[in-house]
Amino acid sequence: MYFLVKSWNKHNASQPILHLFRALSYIGAGSDRCASIHPNLIHPTAVIHPDATLGQGLTIGPFCTVGSSVKLGDFCKLYPGSHVLGDTQLGENCILMVGAVVGDEIPGRTSIGSNNIIGHHAVVGIKCQDLKYKAGDDCFLDIGDNNEIREYSSIHRSSKPEDNTVIGNNNLIMGTCHIAHDCKIGDKNILANGTLLAGHVVVEDHVHTAGATVVHQHCHLGSFSFIGGGSVISQDVPRFMMVSGERAELRGLNSEGLKRRGYSVKEGSRMICH
């Protein structure tokens, strides 16, 4: 695939970002008709490696970088100063906000599904901070669909080739969260600002952590659990439970969380007994 970038009119600089771009000519076998329907809009200061695989309808802003092994799905948007590096794949309709960095020039892969938002200056899919990681080993991160990863969050790849860091679907990961190597995050979780997950933590589904929660490595947070703000989790949290404290203790059934998901307190109690 090749793209011809037309010149940018600097007099439009104060207009919304979409107005910073001019339509491109798309060259490639059988692609002329598609180009006329979904042209790519690429700012001339963006650096895109000729071996990168680009979909249709892309918007790539000023000073972005797209590496040689990158695959961008249709209708992705890269806001100014965002970068996609290494062996990284983004599905359709992904958005990288200003300063976001996805992927790393190390062995392994970062795979991100469709309809994900990577917030301002978030760093996703880079080398882990585990001292046991051996330089040159493959490491992996897999993220599903419909996740919102907010500003200044960091998510690391796995620490060894036989494992991977996994995030499921429909999660909200608020600003300044950290998800370390080899964590497994399920679906429809809410991690509030400043939640820190150490390596190998497992978060099932519908878990809600309040702000400044810290979770020790290898801990397991069960589905529908709620973690109070400022808690330090050093043990597994059972499903349906509410915990809080500097060394978190059980505070009872997460009745409000169950009600929000359509369960009665009685049904929740019955599930615990089983």
BASE-10237 format. One record per residue: x, y, z of N, C-alpha, C in turn. Coordinates in Angstrom, 3 decimals, padded with zeros to 6 digits. Last residue first. Layout:
N
X; Y; Z; X; Y; Z; X; Y; Z .
...
END
This chain:
274
-023.549; -021.675; 047.277; -023.255; -022.753; 046.335; -021.789; -022.743; 045.932 .
-023.544; -019.431; 048.813; -023.688; -020.729; 049.484; -023.340; -021.885; 048.568 .
-023.453; -017.494; 046.818; -022.303; -017.667; 047.698; -022.358; -019.031; 048.369 .
-026.010; -017.703; 045.745; -024.858; -018.033; 044.910; -023.606; -018.276; 045.759 .
-027.540; -016.800; 047.884; -027.680; -018.189; 047.463; -026.484; -018.607; 046.615 .
-026.838; -014.135; 047.948; -026.510; -014.982; 049.089; -026.573; -016.457; 048.719 .
-027.930; -013.326; 045.489; -026.495; -013.260; 045.722; -026.063; -014.146; 046.861 .
-030.654; -013.681; 045.971; -029.998; -014.481; 044.933; -028.487; -014.476; 045.123 .
-030.962; -011.745; 047.976; -031.236; -013.137; 048.277; -030.555; -014.056; 047.254 .
-030.448; -009.428; 046.594; -029.533; -009.809; 047.666; -029.713; -011.293; 048.001 .
-030.969; -009.973; 043.055; -031.426; -009.588; 044.378; -030.384; -010.020; 045.405 .
-029.372; -008.751; 040.104; -029.545; -009.798; 041.106; -030.137; -009.212; 042.384 .
-028.750; -006.789; 038.238; -030.033; -007.477; 038.124; -030.258; -008.602; 039.100 .
-026.527; -005.327; 038.605; -026.454; -006.353; 037.575; -027.710; -007.218; 037.529 .
-027.165; -003.754; 040.720; -026.917; -003.091; 039.439; -026.851; -004.081; 038.291 .
-027.226; -005.670; 042.725; -028.487; -005.060; 042.268; -028.313; -004.381; 040.919 .
-024.486; -006.174; 043.027; -025.375; -007.233; 042.547; -026.677; -006.655; 042.017 .
-023.603; -003.716; 044.037; -023.105; -004.201; 042.756; -023.975; -005.286; 042.172 .
-024.998; -003.717; 046.472; -025.277; -002.680; 045.473; -024.799; -003.118; 044.093 .
-023.882; -005.911; 047.833; -025.304; -005.930; 047.463; -025.626; -004.893; 046.397 .
-021.458; -007.508; 048.416; -021.530; -006.349; 047.523; -022.946; -006.245; 046.966 .
-021.473; -008.492; 051.830; -021.886; -008.761; 050.455; -021.921; -007.467; 049.653 .
-018.653; -007.461; 053.885; -019.993; -007.946; 053.615; -020.232; -008.183; 052.141 .
-016.072; -006.827; 054.232; -017.043; -005.896; 054.813; -018.477; -006.325; 054.538 .
-012.934; -008.330; 054.755; -014.300; -008.474; 054.260; -015.225; -007.514; 054.989 .
-010.092; -006.143; 054.515; -010.886; -007.142; 055.215; -012.273; -007.203; 054.586 .
-006.843; -005.148; 053.411; -008.289; -005.235; 053.199; -008.918; -006.404; 053.956 .
-004.975; -003.179; 055.055; -004.879; -004.590; 054.692; -006.327; -005.056; 054.632 .
-006.491; -000.872; 054.852; -005.065; -000.800; 054.525; -004.496; -002.199; 054.304 .
-009.744; -001.517; 053.367; -008.808; -001.406; 054.467; -007.368; -001.394; 054.001 .
-012.368; -003.679; 052.132; -011.656; -002.402; 052.206; -010.692; -002.449; 053.369 .
-014.740; -005.469; 050.089; -013.610; -005.425; 051.011; -013.029; -004.024; 051.023 .
-017.489; -007.376; 049.310; -017.016; -006.012; 049.417; -015.910; -005.990; 050.463 .
-018.118; -010.182; 047.083; -017.784; -009.585; 048.366; -017.342; -008.130; 048.219 .
-018.526; -011.665; 044.788; -019.691; -010.999; 045.376; -019.372; -010.235; 046.656 .
-015.766; -013.916; 045.257; -016.823; -013.343; 044.424; -017.929; -012.736; 045.294 .
-013.045; -013.041; 047.483; -014.096; -013.936; 046.959; -015.091; -013.185; 046.087 .
-009.776; -012.120; 046.841; -011.075; -011.564; 047.217; -012.172; -012.461; 046.635 .
-006.607; -013.189; 048.145; -007.681; -013.299; 047.176; -008.973; -012.694; 047.738 .
-004.514; -010.661; 049.695; -005.093; -011.994; 049.623; -006.172; -012.001; 048.550 .
-003.819; -008.066; 049.713; -002.707; -009.014; 049.795; -003.185; -010.458; 049.813 .
-004.656; -004.936; 048.805; -005.128; -006.317; 048.690; -003.917; -007.238; 048.692 .
-005.368; -002.025; 050.311; -004.221; -002.833; 049.917; -004.661; -004.287; 049.961 .
-007.507; 000.732; 049.393; -007.270; -000.593; 049.974; -005.978; -001.200; 049.455 .
-008.360; 003.163; 048.427; -007.156; 003.136; 049.219; -006.818; 001.793; 049.831 .
-011.819; 002.298; 048.332; -010.728; 003.197; 047.978; -009.562; 003.125; 048.941 .
-012.795; -001.187; 048.249; -012.887; 000.188; 048.723; -011.646; 000.996; 048.414 .
-013.851; -003.235; 045.722; -012.684; -002.937; 046.540; -012.753; -001.461; 046.944 .
-016.209; -005.749; 045.115; -015.966; -004.300; 045.176; -014.831; -004.046; 046.157 .
-017.026; -008.430; 042.829; -016.472; -007.901; 044.072; -016.257; -006.398; 043.952 .
-017.873; -009.618; 040.504; -018.848; -008.833; 041.251; -018.315; -008.341; 042.598 .
-015.429; -012.274; 040.598; -016.469; -011.513; 039.904; -017.418; -010.828; 040.883 .
-012.440; -011.901; 042.627; -013.580; -012.625; 042.080; -014.625; -011.712; 041.474 .
-009.122; -011.485; 042.160; -010.317; -010.723; 042.509; -011.521; -011.367; 041.832 .
-006.193; -012.759; 043.382; -007.321; -013.097; 042.513; -008.543; -012.333; 043.011 .
-002.601; -012.165; 043.344; -003.924; -012.154; 043.970; -005.018; -012.318; 042.915 .
-000.077; -011.997; 042.178; -000.714; -013.312; 042.228; -002.072; -013.320; 042.941 .
000.930; -009.051; 043.959; 001.097; -010.023; 042.875; 000.413; -011.355; 043.211 .
-001.580; -006.909; 045.437; -000.324; -007.653; 045.490; -000.279; -008.695; 044.377 .
-003.019; -003.924; 044.530; -003.230; -005.372; 044.569; -001.880; -006.072; 044.449 .
-004.424; -000.958; 045.648; -003.163; -001.639; 045.356; -003.378; -003.134; 045.536 .
-006.421; 001.811; 044.755; -006.361; 000.418; 045.202; -005.040; -000.200; 044.761 .
-007.043; 004.421; 044.035; -005.824; 004.153; 044.795; -005.810; 002.769; 045.427 .
-010.655; 004.222; 043.899; -009.374; 004.848; 043.626; -008.259; 004.421; 044.560 .
-012.226; 000.924; 043.719; -012.233; 002.371; 043.923; -010.806; 002.908; 043.807 .
-012.946; -001.580; 041.375; -011.993; -001.078; 042.366; -012.181; 000.429; 042.483 .
-015.169; -004.001; 040.580; -015.048; -002.544; 040.666; -014.038; -002.214; 041.755 .
-015.852; -006.584; 038.235; -015.160; -006.147; 039.448; -015.036; -004.627; 039.412 .
-016.942; -007.932; 036.057; -017.790; -007.031; 036.838; -017.166; -006.650; 038.174 .
-014.840; -010.881; 036.249; -015.768; -010.000; 035.537; -016.551; -009.126; 036.509 .
-011.593; -011.149; 037.595; -012.632; -011.837; 036.830; -013.530; -010.820; 036.114 .
-008.260; -010.688; 037.554; -009.499; -009.958; 037.828; -010.581; -010.593; 036.967 .
-005.216; -011.747; 038.794; -006.380; -012.154; 038.013; -007.591; -011.343; 038.483 .
-001.778; -010.857; 038.578; -003.085; -010.663; 039.217; -004.183; -011.102; 038.255 .
000.803; -010.946; 037.555; 000.050; -012.199; 037.668; -001.286; -012.056; 038.403 .
002.184; -008.045; 039.196; 002.233; -009.135; 038.228; 001.348; -010.309; 038.584 .
-000.176; -005.603; 040.528; 001.145; -006.199; 040.372; 001.058; -007.400; 039.427 .
-002.115; -002.893; 039.753; -002.127; -004.355; 039.784; -000.711; -004.860; 039.561 .
-003.492; -000.079; 041.050; -002.202; -000.672; 040.684; -002.286; -002.183; 040.851 .
-005.511; 002.698; 040.395; -005.478; 001.276; 040.743; -004.198; 000.652; 040.197 .
-005.739; 005.345; 039.622; -004.642; 004.974; 040.490; -004.675; 003.544; 040.983 .
-009.242; 005.414; 039.233; -007.959; 006.099; 039.108; -006.929; 005.594; 040.114 .
-010.768; 002.104; 039.010; -010.769; 003.548; 039.205; -009.346; 004.095; 039.252 .
-011.769; -000.184; 036.823; -010.609; 000.081; 037.667; -010.489; 001.591; 037.799 .
-014.367; -002.187; 036.177; -014.065; -000.768; 036.334; -012.906; -000.646; 037.314 .
-015.147; -004.737; 033.728; -014.587; -004.289; 035.004; -014.373; -002.779; 034.990 .
-015.995; -006.216; 031.512; -016.907; -005.285; 032.180; -016.442; -004.922; 033.591 .
-014.035; -009.243; 031.739; -014.924; -008.339; 031.022; -015.695; -007.427; 031.984 .
-010.768; -009.801; 033.044; -011.927; -010.316; 032.324; -012.708; -009.223; 031.616 .
-007.295; -009.895; 032.960; -008.452; -009.063; 033.265; -009.618; -009.554; 032.417 .
-004.409; -011.042; 034.151; -005.548; -011.520; 033.371; -006.789; -010.751; 033.820 .
-000.903; -010.209; 033.945; -002.235; -010.074; 034.548; -003.292; -010.596; 033.587 .
001.640; -010.234; 032.862; 000.971; -011.522; 033.058; -000.361; -011.413; 033.797 .
002.826; -007.158; 034.227; 003.028; -008.335; 033.394; 002.164; -009.515; 033.837 .
000.336; -004.770; 035.421; 001.679; -005.316; 035.239; 001.651; -006.596; 034.401 .
-001.288; -001.908; 035.024; -001.542; -003.350; 034.921; -000.223; -003.993; 034.522 .
-002.176; 001.048; 036.607; -001.064; 000.225; 036.120; -001.483; -001.237; 036.144 .
-003.847; 004.220; 036.057; -003.813; 002.816; 036.490; -002.572; 002.123; 035.935 .
-004.165; 006.855; 035.229; -002.987; 006.509; 036.037; -003.036; 005.101; 036.612 .
-007.707; 006.821; 034.704; -006.403; 007.450; 034.615; -005.409; 006.956; 035.642 .
-009.379; 003.583; 034.366; -009.298; 005.031; 034.523; -007.857; 005.508; 034.599 .
-010.686; 001.430; 032.322; -009.443; 001.533; 033.091; -009.131; 003.022; 033.195 .
-013.390; -000.431; 031.716; -013.011; 000.966; 031.890; -011.820; 001.008; 032.831 .
-014.056; -003.014; 029.306; -013.496; -002.564; 030.577; -013.233; -001.061; 030.551 .
-014.921; -004.542; 027.092; -015.836; -003.613; 027.776; -015.350; -003.218; 029.170 .
-013.032; -007.605; 027.352; -013.884; -006.668; 026.624; -014.641; -005.744; 027.581 .
-009.831; -008.346; 028.650; -010.993; -008.796; 027.887; -011.719; -007.670; 027.174 .
-006.387; -008.615; 028.563; -007.505; -007.765; 028.981; -008.670; -008.100; 028.060 .
-003.453; -010.298; 029.500; -004.733; -010.356; 028.788; -005.718; -009.368; 029.413 .
-000.131; -011.198; 028.930; -001.020; -010.287; 029.633; -002.305; -010.195; 028.822 .
001.026; -014.595; 028.812; 000.674; -013.330; 028.176; -000.171; -012.496; 029.134 .
003.610; -017.155; 028.590; 002.478; -016.485; 029.235; 002.095; -015.265; 028.417 .
005.869; -018.129; 027.435; 004.755; -019.066; 027.595; 003.549; -018.436; 028.279 .
007.802; -016.066; 027.474; 007.133; -016.433; 026.216; 005.900; -017.305; 026.401 .
007.359; -013.667; 030.174; 007.989; -014.854; 029.585; 007.183; -015.334; 028.382 .
005.986; -011.493; 031.007; 007.386; -011.575; 031.421; 008.110; -012.767; 030.814 .
003.790; -009.594; 028.788; 004.130; -010.701; 029.686; 005.623; -010.715; 029.984 .
003.519; -005.941; 028.713; 003.480; -007.287; 028.146; 003.899; -008.335; 029.181 .
001.621; -003.556; 030.658; 002.863; -004.191; 030.201; 002.605; -005.567; 029.593 .
000.208; -000.428; 030.704; -000.116; -001.853; 030.626; 001.078; -002.552; 029.975 .
-000.653; 002.575; 032.307; 000.397; 001.749; 031.714; 000.001; 000.282; 031.800 .
-002.250; 005.826; 031.918; -002.224; 004.430; 032.366; -001.091; 003.684; 031.684 .
-002.520; 008.421; 031.012; -001.342; 008.082; 031.818; -001.394; 006.678; 032.420 .
-006.048; 008.308; 030.525; -004.780; 009.015; 030.468; -003.752; 008.512; 031.482 .
-007.681; 005.055; 030.061; -007.587; 006.498; 030.164; -006.158; 006.995; 030.352 .
-009.103; 002.947; 027.966; -007.906; 003.006; 028.799; -007.522; 004.478; 028.890 .
-011.879; 001.175; 027.316; -011.403; 002.551; 027.401; -010.282; 002.600; 028.435 .
-012.785; -001.400; 024.990; -012.170; -000.971; 026.243; -011.783; 000.507; 026.165 .
-013.802; -002.820; 022.778; -014.653; -001.869; 023.509; -014.094; -001.504; 024.885 .
-012.148; -006.052; 022.846; -012.900; -004.979; 022.192; -013.559; -004.046; 023.214 .
-009.002; -007.126; 024.180; -010.215; -007.398; 023.405; -010.823; -006.143; 022.801 .
-005.531; -007.567; 024.019; -006.633; -006.747; 024.515; -007.825; -006.963; 023.592 .
-002.587; -009.134; 024.889; -003.810; -009.271; 024.087; -004.933; -008.491; 024.758 .
000.873; -009.189; 024.748; -000.291; -008.517; 025.326; -001.452; -008.668; 024.367 .
003.988; -010.892; 025.324; 002.719; -010.714; 024.632; 001.709; -009.921; 025.462 .
007.342; -011.644; 024.280; 006.398; -011.271; 025.329; 005.144; -010.728; 024.662 .
010.312; -013.502; 023.665; 009.018; -013.021; 023.210; 008.140; -012.682; 024.411 .
013.529; -012.423; 024.812; 012.377; -013.328; 024.908; 011.138; -012.681; 024.305 .
015.362; -010.362; 024.773; 015.267; -011.202; 023.594; 014.131; -012.202; 023.635 .
016.147; -010.439; 028.185; 016.186; -009.683; 026.938; 016.214; -010.631; 025.746 .
014.011; -011.900; 030.438; 015.274; -012.053; 029.730; 015.214; -011.328; 028.392 .
012.614; -011.023; 033.543; 012.492; -010.987; 032.079; 013.874; -011.045; 031.441 .
013.059; -010.704; 036.178; 013.262; -012.055; 035.638; 013.107; -012.094; 034.125 .
012.303; -008.189; 036.829; 013.731; -008.414; 036.641; 014.041; -009.804; 036.117 .
009.591; -006.697; 035.292; 010.004; -007.871; 036.054; 011.478; -008.148; 035.774 .
008.391; -004.774; 033.840; 009.377; -004.335; 034.825; 009.825; -005.476; 035.742 .
007.939; -005.389; 030.248; 007.565; -005.440; 031.663; 008.704; -004.946; 032.553 .
007.721; -003.317; 027.363; 008.434; -004.309; 028.154; 008.044; -004.220; 029.621 .
004.332; -002.382; 026.344; 005.789; -002.242; 026.368; 006.394; -003.315; 027.272 .
001.539; -002.023; 026.091; 002.237; -003.042; 025.321; 003.739; -002.867; 025.248 .
000.990; 001.407; 026.410; 000.357; 000.088; 026.348; 001.218; -000.853; 025.513 .
000.576; 004.325; 028.031; 001.636; 003.498; 027.461; 001.186; 002.046; 027.555 .
-001.068; 007.509; 027.582; -001.060; 006.123; 028.075; 000.018; 005.339; 027.340 .
-001.331; 010.060; 026.595; -000.048; 009.668; 027.184; -000.096; 008.319; 027.897 .
-004.777; 009.859; 026.649; -003.644; 010.770; 026.527; -002.435; 010.238; 027.299 .
-005.940; 006.430; 026.038; -005.995; 007.819; 026.460; -004.694; 008.586; 026.307 .
-007.362; 004.539; 023.625; -006.133; 004.623; 024.412; -005.912; 006.094; 024.746 .
-010.227; 002.746; 023.058; -009.705; 004.100; 023.199; -008.492; 004.054; 024.113 .
-011.436; 000.341; 020.688; -010.735; 000.670; 021.922; -010.238; 002.113; 021.884 .
-012.640; -000.943; 018.495; -013.389; 000.038; 019.286; -012.751; 000.316; 020.650 .
-011.115; -004.242; 018.468; -011.817; -003.118; 017.846; -012.449; -002.192; 018.889 .
-008.006; -005.326; 019.962; -009.212; -005.538; 019.169; -009.809; -004.240; 018.649 .
-004.536; -005.677; 019.776; -005.648; -004.906; 020.340; -006.836; -005.029; 019.397 .
-001.540; -007.145; 020.599; -002.739; -007.294; 019.770; -003.915; -006.618; 020.463 .
001.854; -007.181; 020.410; 000.742; -006.498; 021.073; -000.450; -006.558; 020.135 .
004.505; -009.572; 020.697; 003.382; -008.986; 019.959; 002.436; -008.260; 020.911 .
008.053; -010.317; 020.308; 006.710; -010.570; 020.816; 005.675; -009.766; 020.060 .
010.978; -008.331; 020.942; 010.320; -009.538; 020.419; 008.957; -009.766; 021.071 .
010.484; -004.733; 020.693; 011.084; -005.899; 021.334; 010.377; -007.131; 020.793 .
009.492; -002.019; 020.391; 010.406; -002.662; 019.447; 011.188; -003.769; 020.145 .
006.048; -001.959; 021.306; 007.448; -001.764; 021.651; 008.302; -002.525; 020.649 .
002.727; -000.531; 021.835; 003.709; -001.442; 021.270; 005.132; -001.038; 021.599 .
001.708; 002.780; 021.861; 001.234; 001.395; 021.833; 002.291; 000.541; 021.152 .
001.264; 005.794; 023.462; 002.278; 004.913; 022.877; 001.771; 003.484; 022.987 .
-000.250; 009.040; 023.191; -000.342; 007.613; 023.514; 000.747; 006.829; 022.789 .
-000.280; 011.727; 022.464; 000.846; 011.221; 023.230; 000.790; 009.757; 023.598 .
-003.753; 012.035; 022.224; -002.467; 012.728; 022.120; -001.422; 012.066; 023.030 .
-005.264; 008.751; 021.706; -005.285; 010.168; 022.024; -003.860; 010.735; 022.006 .
-006.256; 006.527; 019.377; -005.115; 006.843; 020.225; -005.111; 008.342; 020.452 .
-008.901; 004.387; 018.774; -008.507; 005.786; 018.892; -007.318; 005.894; 019.831 .
-010.209; 002.011; 016.433; -009.442; 002.328; 017.634; -008.994; 003.783; 017.589 .
-011.647; 000.981; 014.244; -012.222; 002.052; 015.068; -011.499; 002.263; 016.388 .
-010.434; -002.415; 014.121; -011.165; -001.285; 013.564; -011.584; -000.286; 014.640 .
-007.349; -003.244; 015.864; -008.562; -003.542; 015.122; -009.235; -002.269; 014.633 .
-003.873; -003.181; 015.604; -005.049; -002.500; 016.115; -006.242; -002.861; 015.236 .
-000.924; -004.870; 016.379; -002.117; -004.853; 015.539; -003.248; -004.142; 016.271 .
002.575; -004.869; 016.281; 001.357; -004.404; 016.945; 000.209; -004.360; 015.947 .
005.641; -005.176; 016.653; 004.647; -006.071; 016.053; 003.328; -005.824; 016.769 .
006.611; -001.658; 016.910; 006.794; -003.097; 017.048; 005.744; -003.902; 016.291 .
004.209; 001.006; 017.584; 005.537; 000.472; 017.306; 005.536; -001.046; 017.412 .
002.664; 004.022; 017.296; 002.386; 002.588; 017.280; 003.648; 001.907; 016.766 .
002.016; 007.096; 018.937; 002.970; 006.220; 018.268; 002.534; 004.768; 018.396 .
001.022; 010.587; 018.806; 000.825; 009.208; 019.256; 001.649; 008.274; 018.383 .
001.114; 013.216; 017.941; 002.152; 012.725; 018.828; 001.908; 011.355; 019.402 .
-002.395; 013.740; 017.473; -001.006; 014.195; 017.353; -000.075; 013.601; 018.394 .
-004.252; 010.592; 017.165; -004.159; 012.020; 017.426; -002.680; 012.434; 017.504 .
-005.370; 008.337; 014.993; -004.178; 008.613; 015.791; -004.063; 010.118; 015.946 .
-008.013; 006.209; 014.477; -007.627; 007.613; 014.568; -006.435; 007.750; 015.504 .
-009.251; 003.733; 012.162; -008.511; 004.110; 013.367; -008.141; 005.596; 013.299 .
-010.566; 002.762; 009.900; -011.170; 003.865; 010.657; -010.499; 004.139; 012.005 .
-009.340; -000.599; 009.861; -010.095; 000.492; 009.242; -010.583; 001.499; 010.283 .
-006.256; -001.284; 011.670; -007.551; -001.604; 011.090; -008.258; -000.369; 010.555 .
-002.852; -001.465; 011.115; -003.919; -000.596; 011.589; -005.219; -000.971; 010.890 .
-000.036; -003.099; 012.058; -001.238; -003.265; 011.258; -002.351; -002.424; 011.875 .
003.536; -002.811; 012.000; 002.237; -002.410; 012.535; 001.128; -002.700; 011.527 .
006.136; -003.109; 011.337; 005.346; -004.331; 011.523; 003.937; -004.053; 012.023 .
007.197; -000.506; 011.181; 007.220; -001.370; 010.002; 006.324; -002.593; 010.129 .
005.179; 002.023; 012.927; 006.335; 001.194; 012.636; 006.128; 000.201; 011.513 .
004.286; 005.297; 012.883; 003.723; 003.965; 012.649; 004.872; 003.081; 012.160 .
003.934; 008.271; 014.704; 004.859; 007.277; 014.169; 004.128; 005.951; 014.036 .
002.933; 011.753; 014.353; 002.694; 010.362; 014.742; 003.749; 009.467; 014.104 .
003.019; 014.430; 013.619; 004.117; 013.881; 014.416; 003.805; 012.497; 014.997 .
-000.503; 014.978; 013.226; 000.882; 015.463; 013.165; 001.817; 014.708; 014.105 .
-002.574; 011.960; 012.747; -002.278; 013.363; 012.979; -000.818; 013.724; 012.915 .
-004.542; 010.085; 010.732; -003.250; 010.051; 011.425; -002.733; 011.479; 011.512 .
-007.293; 008.237; 010.158; -006.911; 009.615; 010.414; -005.650; 009.581; 011.261 .
-008.470; 005.908; 007.660; -007.632; 006.257; 008.808; -007.475; 007.769; 008.917 .
-009.924; 004.600; 005.656; -010.584; 005.583; 006.492; -009.801; 005.996; 007.718 .
-008.468; 001.303; 005.763; -009.121; 002.409; 005.080; -009.710; 003.373; 006.101 .
-005.248; 000.181; 007.012; -006.607; -000.021; 006.548; -007.142; 001.205; 005.826 .
-001.888; -000.626; 006.388; -002.864; 000.394; 006.742; -004.230; 000.046; 006.176 .
001.018; -001.971; 007.483; -000.239; -002.339; 006.825; -001.329; -001.399; 007.314 .
004.363; -000.854; 006.815; 003.186; -000.915; 007.688; 001.947; -001.258; 006.866 .
006.442; -000.431; 005.083; 006.000; -001.814; 005.265; 004.804; -001.948; 006.198 .
007.024; 002.286; 005.199; 006.377; 001.761; 003.987; 005.906; 000.319; 004.120 .
006.114; 003.886; 008.248; 007.033; 002.997; 007.543; 006.332; 002.393; 006.324 .
005.391; 007.189; 008.650; 004.763; 005.879; 008.475; 005.700; 005.001; 007.662 .
005.221; 009.987; 010.412; 006.240; 009.095; 009.863; 005.660; 007.686; 009.842 .
003.575; 013.104; 009.825; 003.536; 011.745; 010.364; 004.583; 010.889; 009.663 .
003.515; 015.465; 008.464; 004.615; 015.282; 009.411; 004.589; 013.904; 010.074 .
001.202; 015.432; 006.871; 002.508; 015.232; 006.235; 003.673; 015.089; 007.199 .
-001.473; 013.418; 008.117; -000.740; 014.679; 008.162; 000.669; 014.471; 007.599 .
-003.884; 011.724; 006.345; -002.601; 011.591; 007.025; -001.855; 012.917; 006.957 .
-006.636; 010.015; 005.823; -006.267; 011.398; 006.071; -005.019; 011.399; 006.942 .
-007.846; 007.831; 003.317; -007.044; 008.012; 004.518; -006.591; 009.468; 004.613 .
-011.243; 007.531; 002.135; -009.841; 007.934; 001.986; -009.152; 008.010; 003.338 .
-013.631; 005.758; 001.338; -013.012; 005.890; 002.655; -011.544; 006.276; 002.510 .
-014.348; 006.105; -001.378; -015.377; 006.062; -000.343; -014.786; 006.354; 001.028 .
-012.083; 006.068; -002.868; -013.002; 007.167; -003.104; -014.085; 007.229; -002.043 .
-010.958; 003.681; -002.050; -010.332; 004.936; -001.664; -011.277; 006.102; -001.834 .
-012.523; 001.727; -003.241; -012.579; 001.882; -001.788; -012.032; 003.234; -001.366 .
-011.691; 002.058; -005.901; -013.085; 002.313; -005.556; -013.230; 002.546; -004.054 .
-008.985; 001.357; -005.760; -009.388; 002.691; -006.183; -010.808; 003.024; -005.754 .
-008.064; -001.186; -005.205; -008.399; -000.337; -004.072; -008.963; 001.023; -004.474 .
-006.989; -003.074; -006.940; -008.384; -003.201; -006.576; -008.835; -002.238; -005.504 .
-003.764; -002.559; -005.822; -004.622; -003.370; -006.672; -006.025; -003.430; -006.122 .
-003.170; 000.913; -005.099; -003.050; -000.509; -004.800; -004.053; -001.283; -005.614 .
-003.250; 004.009; -003.574; -002.771; 003.265; -004.723; -002.604; 001.811; -004.331 .
-005.140; 006.784; -002.798; -004.810; 005.418; -002.358; -004.445; 004.609; -003.586 .
-004.566; 010.088; -002.041; -004.806; 009.146; -003.127; -004.306; 007.786; -002.690 .
-006.184; 011.784; 000.701; -005.044; 011.167; 000.034; -005.495; 010.344; -001.157 .
-007.396; 014.942; 001.877; -007.615; 013.577; 001.379; -006.400; 013.088; 000.609 .
-005.774; 016.601; 004.576; -006.278; 016.624; 003.216; -006.403; 015.194; 002.731 .
-006.316; 017.754; 007.924; -005.882; 016.771; 006.958; -006.499; 017.021; 005.595 .
-007.336; 019.370; 009.808; -005.910; 019.518; 009.551; -005.448; 018.671; 008.387 .
-009.891; 018.795; 010.396; -009.692; 019.772; 009.339; -008.223; 020.017; 009.055 .
-009.696; 017.157; 012.552; -010.043; 016.532; 011.289; -009.795; 017.479; 010.126 .
-009.195; 018.979; 014.643; -008.112; 018.150; 014.093; -008.446; 017.553; 012.742 .
-010.710; 022.233; 014.125; -010.634; 020.894; 014.727; -009.690; 019.994; 013.958 .
-008.491; 025.074; 013.427; -009.710; 024.305; 013.257; -009.577; 022.956; 013.924 .
-006.078; 026.288; 013.495; -006.952; 026.499; 014.642; -008.244; 025.711; 014.547 .
-004.857; 025.698; 011.055; -004.338; 025.084; 012.281; -005.278; 025.244; 013.461 .
-005.263; 026.562; 008.507; -006.363; 025.827; 009.118; -006.003; 025.296; 010.503 .
-002.958; 027.610; 007.571; -003.963; 028.578; 007.990; -005.177; 027.903; 008.625 .
-001.411; 025.537; 006.616; -001.173; 025.980; 007.993; -002.221; 026.966; 008.482 .
-002.413; 022.877; 004.876; -002.610; 024.317; 004.873; -002.493; 024.843; 006.301 .
-000.258; 020.375; 003.768; -001.138; 020.843; 004.827; -001.223; 022.359; 004.771 .
-000.177; 018.607; 000.612; 000.355; 019.572; 001.570; -000.717; 020.030; 002.551 .
-000.924; 015.089; 000.449; -000.967; 016.445; -000.076; -000.557; 017.423; 001.021 .
000.645; 012.043; 000.193; 000.190; 013.046; 001.134; 000.207; 014.406; 000.465 .
-000.153; 008.968; -001.028; 000.376; 010.257; -001.443; -000.211; 011.316; -000.535 .
000.697; 005.732; -000.041; -000.159; 006.872; 000.163; 000.553; 008.136; -000.292 .
000.481; 002.252; -000.773; 001.231; 003.495; -000.809; 000.250; 004.650; -000.686 .
000.843; -001.185; 000.000; 000.000; 000.000; 000.000; 000.886; 001.246; 000.000 .
END
